[in-house]
Amino acid sequence: DLASERAALLSLRSSVGGRTLFWNATNQTPCNWAGVQCEHDRVVELHLPGVALSGQIPAGIFSNLTQLRTLSLRFNALTGHIPSDLASCTNLRNLYLQRNLLSGPIPDFLFGLSDLVRLNLGFNNFSGQFSTGFNNLTRLRTLYLENNQLQGSIPDLDNVVNLEQFNVSNNLLNGSVPLKLESFSQDSFLGNSLCGKPLSLCAGDGRNGSGSVPIEIGNNGGKKKKLSGGAIAGIVIGSVKSSSKKTSSVDVSTVKDRELEVNGGEKTVSDVENGGHGNGYSVAAVAAAALTGNGNKGGEVVNGGGAKKLVFFGNSVRLFDLEDLLRASAEVLGKGTFGTAYKAALEAGLVVAVKRLKDVTISEKEFKEKIEVVGAMDHESLVPLRAYYFSRDEKLLVYDYMSMGSLSALLHGSKGAGRTPLNWELRSTIALGAARGIEYLHSQGPNVSHGNIKSSNILLTKSYEARVSDFGLAHLAGPSSTPNRVDGYRAPEVTDPRKVSQKADVYSFGVLLLELLTGKAPTHALLNEEGVDLPRWVQSVVREEWTSEVFDLELLRYQNVEEEMVQLLQLAVDCAAPYPDKRPSMSEVAQSIEELCRSSSKEDQDQIQQHAPISDI
Ligand SMILES: Nc1ncnc2c1ncn2[C@@H]1O[C@H](COP(=O)(O)OP(=O)(O)OP(=O)(O)O)[C@@H](O)[C@H]1O
């Protein structure tokens, strides 16, 4: 049962230094190989990276692991041969044995594992001829054999048609590089006695008449890194081919850079996308229409001495008044459920975000009461609401401007050069910030929830700190403002989008975490794009294939934090559990993310200290 497997995992983790996570994808419970019982025939992935395993791999250990798809024993100090019972793992797709001290020829039975896709035997002591048996592994996409003592020539790998990653550097190979492998870079072949493209021409190769002999380039002597129990796990890289990335049709970064011309009315994002052009305009052009003039059915005229003023919250410094705001130049940031958001640059140099609410039907008194609750929320992970304006025809909310836009734009927006790479550190820190913001909201009372957690409501400061926005607005808006919720984030039990429990927020946050980890947008999150049912998709990939495949390609470069990534994935799946009772509370979620952020920053330090260049998968 789950509880005892969890307990077993904990004891195992402490015995191996707390570095190991086992993922039995069949039922998402941990399973292991180090003395704790589990149902071997249900183990789909077995990860024991960098846990100081030493000596020979015991014979028979693999004989019952018939469902195994991924085996990772990399970064240990295992010696001797690969035991022949590995041949019974006929479903194996990914085999990572790199950075051990394994020796002997690469066994023939390996060539019977015809489902292998990723094979990494690099940085061991394998010797013997480079077998032609590799040609049986027709599904191989990755073949890493570097830093061994393999001899002979490289066979033509004609049957291995999908090879994407290949490295045989620093072996004892000779002869010419087969034609089919010419497209790999020099680095894949260096440190051998090889010749031919991409290395120098072979002797007797008349193509440039030089008749040169093979030249050894940059042999680093095949030195092995010192192995230690603290060695850092590599991460499985999925396809290296960059997939064609979707571009959001609401690309905030693009929108922000353009200024609009307002001809008596506001322009929407789609107006912008359809070629919005022209000069800057001012908030006055937008707001004044309602406040003072055009279309104003007797609404209050507002100026410094007018009846209505901006109402600031708490200790917010009153750096501007309504007149300043009306004079500010503005641009549309986007249109949301509750109205349109603008970026307003005040003359004093201050920039704020102004939300112009639509469909507010409640009385001024009620509005005031409700907005004051929102304004009183004070946490570093929330977008601060600084002030509001209320008149019969116009309701404005003034927020701090978040200059890096939304997480949604960052994840799904332009992927061009110059874009900030979304590395693990950034993603996990954003996850933590967002979790803390929601945790704070939930701490305000059992019935306080956000109600609309999604990546476009997680905004980013200049230094990419996450801030939760749009909280508390659902109670201000009329019924017409409700249907805009994004399906993909909505918990299955939510029927009335205005009644969203804290557990339903947790579900939405789980989907947001999945979005952060996979880089995929949930259903209907982006204009004109279907998106995916993320919880179901992740479950199916994890069940059917291998966990690493779910991660955003951009994340897979960060090889030392595999465990943390899988832990965050597990947390996301827990949050998105179909039954509310099974979901953790937001404070548990925040605490878990905090712990894994801490452990990944420790991994980083370890890596710096050991500075092992991890170029393998
Ligand atoms: N304080 C802010 N700073 C910077 N950009 C903001 C700010 N508030 C909102 N935006 C941007 O303006 C756009 C519109 O925001 P808004 O909150 O009105 O709608 P939304 O988040 O897309 O949808 P919903 O209203 O359903 O939450 C968003 O894409 C968001 O990135």
The ligand as a MOL file (V3000), in Angstrom:
LIG
                    3D

  0  0  0     0  0            999 V3000
M  V30 BEGIN CTAB
M  V30 COUNTS 31 33 0 0 0
M  V30 BEGIN ATOM
M  V30 1 N -0.1240 44.6420 -13.2160 0
M  V30 2 C 0.1660 44.2400 -14.4540 0
M  V30 3 N 1.3840 44.4440 -14.9680 0
M  V30 4 C 1.7010 44.0190 -16.2110 0
M  V30 5 N 0.8290 43.3800 -17.0210 0
M  V30 6 C -0.4160 43.1610 -16.5720 0
M  V30 7 C -0.8150 43.5830 -15.2740 0
M  V30 8 N -2.0930 43.2040 -15.0910 0
M  V30 9 C -2.4790 42.5750 -16.2160 0
M  V30 10 N -1.4860 42.5640 -17.1180 0
M  V30 11 C -1.5040 41.9750 -18.4480 0
M  V30 12 O -2.6600 42.3860 -19.1090 0
M  V30 13 C -3.3070 41.2870 -19.7390 0
M  V30 14 C -4.7760 41.3560 -19.3980 0
M  V30 15 O -4.8880 41.1060 -18.0190 0
M  V30 16 P -6.2320 40.7810 -17.3140 0
M  V30 17 O -5.9300 40.4440 -15.9040 0
M  V30 18 O -7.1870 41.8610 -17.5750 0
M  V30 19 O -6.7700 39.5060 -18.0930 0
M  V30 20 P -6.3010 37.9960 -18.0880 0
M  V30 21 O -5.3890 37.7550 -16.9510 0
M  V30 22 O -5.8070 37.6840 -19.4410 0
M  V30 23 O -7.6670 37.2500 -17.9000 0
M  V30 24 P -8.5920 37.2150 -16.5980 0
M  V30 25 O -9.2100 38.5330 -16.4810 0
M  V30 26 O -9.5560 36.1300 -16.9060 0
M  V30 27 O -7.7230 36.9100 -15.4290 0
M  V30 28 C -2.6820 40.0290 -19.2220 0
M  V30 29 O -2.1460 39.2810 -20.2690 0
M  V30 30 C -1.5740 40.4600 -18.3150 0
M  V30 31 O -0.3410 39.9160 -18.7320 0
M  V30 END ATOM
M  V30 BEGIN BOND
M  V30 1 1 1 2
M  V30 2 1 2 3
M  V30 3 2 2 7
M  V30 4 2 3 4
M  V30 5 1 4 5
M  V30 6 2 5 6
M  V30 7 1 6 7
M  V30 8 1 6 10
M  V30 9 1 7 8
M  V30 10 2 8 9
M  V30 11 1 9 10
M  V30 12 1 10 11
M  V30 13 1 11 12
M  V30 14 1 11 30
M  V30 15 1 12 13
M  V30 16 1 13 14
M  V30 17 1 13 28
M  V30 18 1 14 15
M  V30 19 1 15 16
M  V30 20 2 16 17
M  V30 21 1 16 18
M  V30 22 1 16 19
M  V30 23 1 19 20
M  V30 24 2 20 21
M  V30 25 1 20 22
M  V30 26 1 20 23
M  V30 27 1 23 24
M  V30 28 2 24 25
M  V30 29 1 24 26
M  V30 30 1 24 27
M  V30 31 1 28 29
M  V30 32 1 28 30
M  V30 33 1 30 31
M  V30 END BOND
M  V30 END CTAB
M  END
